[in-house]
Structures are given as structure tokens and as C-alpha cells.
Amino acid sequence: MTDLRDKLSAFLDGELTEAESRVVEEALAADPELMTELEGLMVADEYAKAEFAEVAAEPVPLALASAIRNAPDPEMPAPAAPVAPPRRSPWLAIAATAAFLAIGGAGGYYLGQSQVPVAAAPGWLADIADYHAVYARQGRHLVEVGADESDHIQTWLTAQVGTEVRIPDLASDGLTFEGGRLLVAAGKPVAQLMYRDAEGTVIALCLIQTPTPRDGFAQQTLNGFDMISWGAGTANYVVIGPEGRPDLRTIAEQAATQV
């Protein structure tokens, strides 16, 4: 598996052979954690490209242009005495950093000192499964804000998560909205909307902001829970419920039409 992880960047850049690509695609389909890593690389890649494009659009300072023009010819012999290196241009350092990110696709930093937000967030589904294992057992404290304040929940969570939060009506699926709470997964804020069915089973809809929402529906099982995930707009979504629940895909599809 380590070899496959090492090939993810090359797979993303289209550098693998057709046979190698098929091996990676099959592994991604079978391994949700590997897919999550690929999503993280995609997010970092898009951020790097955007930041590099902004730097490339800036005019080259005269001092840098002069330094390039007056750079020694590599074909010429080196000077006899050591020459002190010129002070490095801040613009050149920024350009080099951006170029490194654009080429590497998954660098740790972008322009400035902030880390590249990984969201779509590698590991966010694993975090959601851990939260659900705790909160699904709660009674009185299932949510932070109750369903009687639905308008407030939408406004509050939208402001916190950074993408619009809507509360789907899932009554046709036998679910009653109980309320919402704010989580943190993969270092990013996540909105969690909680529902119960007639037997008291808890189903949750969670969403996280991302610049690269995933395509289509994907199903996986983590920590004893089934999860149906998809992307739309500027968010990734997941519906989580007990393992083996047959109508979870239907619930996710119904939610997807309302978010």
C-alpha cells in the first residue's frame, strides 16, 4: 500500500502508464482512506495552482530582471576569488515557493505562512464516524441547538462553516429533525444536523466546506457506521447511520436534492 500512496501524486498528474493507473483506480475504489488522501492532494493542487497564477501575474521587479540579465554564463569559468552571493529577492523566494507548490501538487505551505487547507479534508469522514459513535447515544444532549430554532441553526452554522447550510426535510424517509451542532473534523468546522426515526435511531447529515467537492455518491463503512458521501456547490456532504441500514442511500439522495 505504501507504493500506491507514493504513486498518488503521479496518478493525479497523469504520469502513470495505463496499467499503473488501473491498479491505482482499483485500490481507490476499495480503500476509502486512500481516496481521502487523493482528495487532499487534489485540494492542495488547486490551491497551489491558484496561488502560482496570482504570483505569475505580478510584474517582475527591475532588480530581479537585472539580476537575471547579469547572471554569469554557466559556460564561463568560475571566478578565481569567491564572490559573495547577492541578497535573495523576496519576490524570487515567493515565486520559487509557488512554483514548488504548483509542481509538487501537495506542498505544505502556500504564499504567506498559512498551511494549505486540506479539506475536503483528509480524515474528515473518520472524524465524523468517531463523533457519531459518541453523539448518537445521547438523549437530552443529542444537539447543541434544538429543531425549534431551525432558522438560527442555518444562520449560525453557515457563518461558522463558510458555506450555506440548509436543513433538509426528511419526513418522507421517516426521519424527524432534532437539531444541530458544530464539530471540528480534519481541522475544519463541520455542520452536523441530527435526525431520529420512529425507533429512536439517529441519522446525521454533516457538511464541510471545500473548493473541490467530490463527484457522485460514494459508500463506505467506518467505525461500525455506514456513510454515503457526495459533493455539491462548495461543500462535501455525508449521511451517516447504523451499518447495514438499507435506506441510507435513499436518505442521502433525498437530502442531496434539498441542500
Helices and strands as residue ranges (DSSP letters): H 2-12, H 18-30, H 32-57, H 62-69, H 90-104, H 124-135, E 145-146, G 147-149, H 150-161, G 171-173, E 176-185, E 188-196, E 202-209, E 218-222, E 225-232, E 235-242, H 248-256
